Amino acid sequence: MSDSDTTAEPTTLDRREYSAQWRAKVDQRLDDGAATMRKMREDLHANTITTNQVRADTSELVSLLKSFQGAFKVFNMVGKLAKPLTYIVMAATAVVTLYTTWKGGGPPK
């Protein structure tokens, strides 16, 4: 037997069949890729909607916390004023008590 007998050259029909099978595989892979991309787009859209909802809900919480932060600043300022104000009120009370005692003629008997 010679080499030409064992290796038969593919016919045009064999080449067409191989080409059609190859094309079918490529088309199937492209269709699978398109389906995957469609699913990813749907998931991304759902995720975007959820993210926007969370942003809306969280923005209210953030604004509330910012207002609390402002309130704490005010309370801090009031606290800084309270100590000197206490001394002033105590001094005024002592003066009023001294005046009342002097006008009334001394402590009660």
TILO-420034 format. One record per residue (C-alpha): residue number from 1; residue in one letter; x, y, z. Coordinates in Angstrom, 3 decimals. Each point is the difference from the previous one (the first is absolute). Example, Ala and Ser with C-alpha at 12.3 -4.5 7.8 and 13.67 -1.06 7.14 Angstrom:
<1; "a"; <12.300; -4.500; 7.800>>
<2; "s"; <1.370; 3.440; -0.660>>
// end
This chain:
<1; "m"; <0.000; 0.000; 0.000>>
<2; "s"; <1.198; 3.420; -0.768>>
<3; "d"; <-0.435; 3.221; 2.000>>
<4; "s"; <-2.573; 1.239; -2.395>>
<5; "d"; <-2.261; -2.970; 0.788>>
<6; "t"; <0.004; 0.549; 3.804>>
<7; "t"; <-0.441; 3.751; 0.011>>
<8; "a"; <-2.954; 0.796; -2.091>>
<9; "e"; <-0.487; 3.645; -0.703>>
<10; "p"; <-3.274; 1.363; 1.448>>
<11; "t"; <-2.673; 0.577; -2.513>>
<12; "t"; <-1.812; 3.254; -0.495>>
<13; "l"; <-3.021; -1.500; 1.749>>
<14; "d"; <2.115; -0.900; 3.062>>
<15; "r"; <1.356; 3.552; 0.139>>
<16; "r"; <-3.473; 1.486; -0.212>>
<17; "e"; <-1.270; -2.302; 2.722>>
<18; "y"; <2.957; 0.893; 2.247>>
<19; "s"; <-0.530; 3.684; -0.713>>
<20; "a"; <-3.717; -0.266; 0.826>>
<21; "q"; <0.724; -1.789; 3.281>>
<22; "w"; <2.629; 2.565; 0.916>>
<23; "r"; <-2.367; 2.850; -0.834>>
<24; "a"; <-2.768; -1.621; 2.103>>
<25; "k"; <2.363; -0.233; 2.991>>
<26; "v"; <1.059; 3.625; -0.400>>
<27; "d"; <-3.633; 1.124; -0.336>>
<28; "q"; <-0.918; -1.967; 3.138>>
<29; "r"; <2.823; 1.620; 1.959>>
<30; "l"; <-1.041; 3.449; -1.213>>
<31; "d"; <-3.622; -0.682; 0.976>>
<32; "d"; <1.128; -1.196; 3.443>>
<33; "g"; <2.103; 3.145; 0.394>>
<34; "a"; <-2.928; 2.205; -1.017>>
<35; "a"; <-2.250; -1.738; 2.552>>
<36; "t"; <2.626; 0.503; 2.685>>
<37; "m"; <0.313; 3.685; -0.852>>
<38; "r"; <-3.789; 0.418; 0.079>>
<39; "k"; <-0.132; -1.586; 3.463>>
<40; "m"; <2.846; 2.211; 1.196>>
<41; "r"; <-1.800; 3.112; -1.265>>
<42; "e"; <-3.190; -1.037; 1.819>>
<43; "d"; <1.936; -0.639; 3.205>>
<44; "l"; <1.816; 3.321; -0.319>>
<45; "h"; <-3.291; 1.830; -0.532>>
<46; "a"; <-1.516; -1.653; 3.090>>
<47; "n"; <3.114; 0.855; 1.992>>
<48; "t"; <-0.161; 3.627; -1.151>>
<49; "i"; <-3.629; 0.276; 1.112>>
<50; "t"; <0.861; -1.448; 3.413>>
<51; "t"; <2.994; 2.317; 0.354>>
<52; "n"; <-2.140; 3.044; -0.780>>
<53; "q"; <-2.573; -1.084; 2.593>>
<54; "v"; <2.700; -0.449; 2.628>>
<55; "r"; <1.450; 3.406; -0.902>>
<56; "a"; <-3.416; 1.630; 0.448>>
<57; "d"; <-0.578; -1.707; 3.352>>
<58; "t"; <3.510; 0.726; 1.212>>
<59; "s"; <-0.127; 3.659; -1.006>>
<60; "e"; <-2.792; 0.590; 2.511>>
<61; "l"; <2.061; -1.673; 2.711>>
<62; "v"; <3.075; 2.042; -0.919>>
<63; "s"; <-1.941; 3.258; 0.148>>
<64; "l"; <-1.421; -1.011; 3.399>>
<65; "l"; <3.484; -0.739; 1.321>>
<66; "k"; <1.272; 3.322; -1.333>>
<67; "s"; <-2.801; 1.821; 1.819>>
<68; "f"; <0.930; -1.900; 3.186>>
<69; "q"; <3.581; 1.095; -0.530>>
<70; "g"; <-1.192; 3.612; -0.117>>
<71; "a"; <-2.079; -0.542; 3.147>>
<72; "f"; <3.020; -1.413; 1.819>>
<73; "k"; <1.994; 3.092; -0.935>>
<74; "v"; <-2.743; 2.166; 1.518>>
<75; "f"; <-0.100; -2.142; 3.153>>
<76; "n"; <3.773; 0.288; 0.256>>
<77; "m"; <-0.236; 3.787; -0.171>>
<78; "v"; <-2.767; 0.016; 2.643>>
<79; "g"; <2.166; -2.232; 2.184>>
<80; "k"; <2.898; 2.439; -0.315>>
<81; "l"; <-2.310; 2.836; 1.051>>
<82; "a"; <-1.608; -1.931; 2.885>>
<83; "k"; <2.993; 0.056; 2.340>>
<84; "p"; <0.543; 3.770; -0.009>>
<85; "l"; <-3.761; 0.547; 0.030>>
<86; "t"; <-0.251; -2.161; 3.133>>
<87; "y"; <2.533; 2.207; 1.768>>
<88; "i"; <-1.928; 3.116; -1.008>>
<89; "v"; <-3.322; -1.427; 1.246>>
<90; "m"; <1.615; -1.078; 3.289>>
<91; "a"; <1.450; 3.488; 0.506>>
<92; "a"; <-3.361; 1.641; -0.780>>
<93; "t"; <-1.752; -2.356; 2.442>>
<94; "a"; <2.511; 0.874; 2.715>>
<95; "v"; <-0.532; 3.720; -0.607>>
<96; "v"; <-3.806; -0.377; 0.120>>
<97; "t"; <0.232; -2.078; 3.195>>
<98; "l"; <2.326; 2.537; 1.606>>
<99; "y"; <-2.322; 2.896; -0.957>>
<100; "t"; <-3.086; -1.836; 1.275>>
<101; "t"; <1.720; -0.788; 3.270>>
<102; "w"; <1.178; 3.588; 0.446>>
<103; "k"; <-3.457; 1.482; -0.835>>
<104; "g"; <-1.834; -2.461; 2.169>>
<105; "g"; <2.086; 0.680; 3.072>>
<106; "g"; <1.938; -3.195; 0.214>>
<107; "p"; <-0.785; -3.679; -0.052>>
<108; "p"; <-3.360; -1.188; 1.306>>
<109; "k"; <-0.199; -0.578; 3.782>>
// end
